[in-house]
């Protein structure tokens, strides 16, 4: 199948040609016809499957073929993070380059100039708004947005939004929108709370499920059993010995990210931390450096596992084992995109062995445990079924005390 088979407008096909797209992915093959038929849709698809183009292409086609008077604020896309909102906006710009369709990304965290720019774009009549829930509600409460012509509502990474506590915000936003609209919900997973949301805001939806909880075949998955005190030494060794041009390191908390940043810089490695304490401009500058490959190492929390789309990442390191097995899929999915190859390495300490076993169960295979390099000392033994204290030490088997029975005299 090719994109020609969807009978897209010629201006949209020109945009696809200029970006080198010719063959749709599985999610695009199944979702695009349903969206073109104006059906409400629940689509379950992981990051890296082409889901953004799956909802943007049919939406752009329909906007092009909408009478000029009805094109103002035609589509609202809600996304969980400013990084994802910006990324979607860039995709609109690329795919719709020859169409003349306008878009604006709206998110918090910027300065007064960014706020004014967003308001002006709304007043000038952007046809597609990509917004984070918090900033959108602020503008709605100020009466700055008129959604009377809205035809499409798209929720991207809906499960992520609910994890971040945005359920009530989404319901509040829905009240400002026309009842007669097409609603499209994309999610990487389909837990009960997503079903509840879908039942609340969608009408007789079609369903597409491309979500396969297995990493790409192009990812070489490796793991090291390691004590916390050995992690930095092992990480610097891997980064110095390997010929990696683009690396993401995932840590479990913002504090860990900042500490790793200090340690790697001290070791002479060119790395930068990406976290919520940075100003918006700093975050954008760091991502720009990373995308252009002038910054080889980026350190962050799980916001990076879904919040950015960067080609050519050849190494992902889980400095801390992910708490949720699904997060492991998202993290390592940053590499080996678009049929390329990549490496994913996970550090497993005593406390995280059970978590890692759950990951292996989810993906249906055992991940090789690589021995520590010479000179790094002994490694923990992989025993995920043993009970572990909070401090990481193995618990001794519980023995029943013998019951003392007083003998009769």
LINSUL-V546678 format. One record per backbone hydrogen bond with DSSP energy under -0.5 kcal/mol. CO is the residue of the C=O (numbers start at 1). NH is the residue of the N-H. If there is no record, write none. Layout:
CO_NH / CO_NH
This chain:
2_5 / 3_6 / 3_8 / 4_7 / 9_12 / 9_13 / 10_14 / 11_15 / 12_16 / 13_17 / 14_18 / 15_19 / 16_21 / 17_20 / 22_3 / 25_29 / 26_30 / 27_31 / 28_32 / 30_34 / 31_35 / 32_36 / 33_37 / 34_39 / 35_38 / 40_206 / 41_43 / 41_185 / 42_208 / 43_45 / 43_187 / 44_210 / 44_211 / 46_49 / 50_54 / 51_55 / 52_55 / 52_56 / 53_57 / 55_59 / 56_60 / 57_61 / 58_62 / 59_63 / 60_64 / 61_65 / 63_66 / 67_70 / 68_71 / 71_74 / 74_151 / 74_152 / 75_129 / 76_78 / 76_154 / 77_131 / 78_156 / 81_85 / 82_86 / 83_87 / 84_88 / 85_89 / 86_90 / 87_91 / 88_92 / 89_93 / 90_94 / 91_95 / 92_96 / 94_97 / 96_99 / 96_100 / 96_101 / 102_127 / 102_128 / 104_130 / 106_132 / 109_280 / 111_115 / 112_116 / 113_117 / 114_118 / 115_119 / 116_120 / 117_121 / 118_122 / 119_123 / 120_124 / 121_125 / 121_126 / 126_73 / 127_74 / 127_75 / 128_104 / 129_77 / 129_131 / 130_106 / 131_79 / 132_136 / 133_137 / 134_138 / 135_139 / 136_140 / 137_141 / 138_142 / 139_144 / 140_143 / 145_147 / 147_150 / 147_178 / 151_182 / 152_76 / 153_184 / 154_78 / 154_156 / 155_186 / 157_161 / 158_162 / 159_163 / 160_164 / 161_166 / 162_165 / 166_170 / 167_171 / 168_172 / 169_173 / 170_174 / 171_175 / 173_176 / 174_177 / 179_181 / 182_153 / 183_41 / 184_155 / 184_186 / 185_43 / 186_158 / 187_45 / 191_194 / 191_195 / 192_196 / 193_197 / 194_198 / 195_199 / 196_200 / 197_201 / 198_202 / 202_204 / 206_42 / 208_44 / 210_212 / 211_213 / 212_214 / 216_219 / 218_220 / 218_342 / 219_221 / 220_344 / 222_346 / 223_370 / 224_226 / 224_348 / 227_230 / 227_231 / 228_231 / 230_234 / 231_235 / 232_236 / 233_237 / 234_238 / 235_239 / 236_240 / 237_241 / 238_242 / 242_244 / 243_245 / 246_314 / 246_315 / 247_298 / 248_250 / 248_317 / 249_300 / 250_319 / 250_320 / 253_257 / 254_258 / 255_259 / 256_260 / 257_261 / 258_262 / 259_263 / 260_264 / 261_265 / 262_266 / 263_267 / 264_269 / 265_268 / 269_271 / 270_297 / 272_299 / 274_301 / 275_278 / 279_283 / 280_284 / 281_285 / 282_286 / 283_287 / 284_288 / 285_289 / 286_290 / 287_291 / 288_292 / 289_294 / 289_295 / 290_293 / 294_296 / 296_247 / 297_272 / 298_249 / 299_274 / 300_251 / 301_304 / 302_305 / 302_306 / 303_306 / 303_307 / 304_308 / 310_313 / 312_314 / 313_336 / 314_343 / 315_248 / 316_345 / 317_250 / 317_319 / 318_347 / 324_327 / 324_328 / 325_329 / 326_330 / 327_331 / 328_332 / 329_333 / 331_334 / 332_335 / 337_340 / 341_336 / 342_220 / 343_316 / 344_222 / 345_318 / 346_224 / 347_349 / 348_226 / 349_352 / 350_353 / 352_356 / 353_357 / 354_358 / 355_359 / 356_360 / 357_361 / 358_362 / 359_363 / 360_364 / 360_365 / 368_223 / 368_370 / 373_376 / 381_383 / 383_386 / 387_395 / 389_392 / 393_389 / 403_405 / 404_406
